[in-house]
Amino acid sequence: MPELMYRQVVRNTLAQAMRADENVFVMGEDIAEMGGSFKATDGLIHEFGPERVRNTPISEMAIVGAGIGAAMQGMRPVVEIMYQDFLTLSLEQIVLQAAKHRYMSGGQLKVPLTIRTQGGAGWSPGAQHAQQLEAWLVHIPGLKVVYAATTEDVGGLLLSSIYDDNPVIFFEHNVLYGQKADVPEVVEPIPLGKARVVRAGTDVTVIATGTLVRKSLLAAEQLEAEGVSVEVIDPRTLQPLDEDALVESIKKTNRAVVTHEAVTRMGFGAEVAAVLQEKAFDWLDAPIERVGAKFAPLAFAPVMEQAIIPQVADVVAGINRTLGRG
Amino acid sequence: MAKVEKKRVVSAERVRDFLREMLLIRRFEEKVEELFRGSELPGFLHVAIGQEAAEVGVCAAMEDGDVFGSTHRAHGHALARGTHPNALMAELYGKIEGCSHGYGGSMHLYDVENGNLGANAVVGGGIAGLVGAGLAFAMRDEPRVAVAFFGDGATNTGAFHESMNLAQLWKTKTLFVCENNGWAESTPGWQHSPVWEDMSKRALAYDMHSIKVDGQDVEETYEKAREALAYVRSGQGPVFLDVETKRMHGHFIGDPQVYRSDEDRAAAAADDPIVLTRERIGIDDAEWELLEAEVRTMIDASVEYGRNGTTPQPEDALKNVYV
């Protein structure tokens, strides 16, 4: 198994899907000769040509809209929105068109569109290039939402998203692109709606997405030295959510921390906490803790940016609160 | 200026078919107004009375396999492209037999079998999707066209401009049909667009081929739409069809039109495309009454069909959210 970076797995998976199915094509801003702002489509233009690797104008609404229309005609477009902040420019197409066509047509249409996007803090781009907006999309019936937190998972999740017959918003994270792991040459699909227990434990369950998966693992290692056994679960698919896996874990550990890089208020973790309260209340021995970004736009100065987003110490503190420790 | 007699190439028999279709749409929408005012139909409804020649002219020029997306003023396009009045009326009643199976309503009419990819209640919202459909046809080299219907109001949206740019750039098989009735809801053209007097100028910035047509003249609309569709179908690129038409009624059913002068309403009524077409081919009162009776029978049957249709169960609301 070769050691590959997250961005290379994304690229290889797109190539794998495009080789297997001529209906798959990619389009987005700067994705052809430049290979994408983060090299996630590097070199695809050379193998597949400009018909299937389409550089677009800076027109997020039209890019997504064109993807919707092509998908309704049997193609499987994968469109890239360079930064998830720019999803805001295409939200009308995503929320009112992609998510609604199947429903409003009474089941006559399907929209097998994948929208890849990325974001996340940790490199000081300021307030318009690093937000985490996944919760907005989870709120919309008709969309599936995937958040790939690891190099091991990103390929399988992307492959399943491309072959899903529903519109899928696929979140990648900027600072994960360089993360390396041993990944098979040919990616196997990972079913959507299945969480992954990243680390088994018995005292507390940390439900984490994106960069917080890694930060939670670091928190777990730190606490292991103090005799605390932490389980870390990555839902991977935010919609549909693998509620059973989360509930099973809570039944074992009786404590939960939900954590993500997005702001805590109205974040994905709020929904997870509500689900656990409804479905696992009798097994909970402590209030559910939430660990997310503070309620501020992302600041430019690195020290302020880091102060806003959750760190390993914040996860540790959240775990300790559920355990009644210090 | 003396009125120049236009050259006529469409057979009288074909024009009679157009007239019958236009009359069906007119009487259907008048019935819809009546039923809505009588609280029999739920929802939010918009009619396109006065715009029937624009609808029928373009739709008659389309071919099997072509697809289209419509607007909130959608009944005419659906009927003219082959959706049965029964299926349309049943949809307005919210019945399972409706063309969107009760999930859509007047502003979201679908009929995929007949190429209807959906009427859109977001002004300008459906246009980009037709660029995508036209892109698929171009990529697969299929002789099909994706037709985007929208109004003059939609030409002020970002989605319209992004779509025009992308379609021309990629030569997608998309026909842009601007049903220019001079009104963006209650706002007249002169208040909403700097090019309201010649909407075809919208195409200039994109170097897109444009064709202007008198949308009250069904034959001319049909002829120009055929020309436009042939151009798009051949892969030469998209076309912007500027169809100048008249909205005889309000923005929505029940709109008191306080913003509109009596003169403007009278001018629209004087350009009634059904009257104009009838005069053009000279249909006498006896033949007209037969036509009216035929259409009335169909519409009465559609109302019965809608009333007697199957009401969805509450739990049906959770179906069709995902594939």
Interface residues (C-beta under 8 A of the other chain):
Chain A: F25 E51 R54 T56 P57 S59 M61 A62 I63 V64 G65 A66 G67 I68 G69 A70 A71 M72 Q73 G74 M75 P77 E92 Q93 L96 Q97 H101 R102 Y103 M104 S105 G106 G107 Q108 L109 K110 P141 G142 K144 D164 D165 N166
Chain B: V67 G98 S100 H101 G102 Y103 G104 H108 Y110 D111 V112 L117 G118 N120 V122 G125 G126 I127 A128 G129 L130 V131 G132 A133 G134 L135 A136 F137 M139 A146 G158 A159 E162 S163 N165 L166 L169 W170 T172 K319 N320 V321 Y322 V323
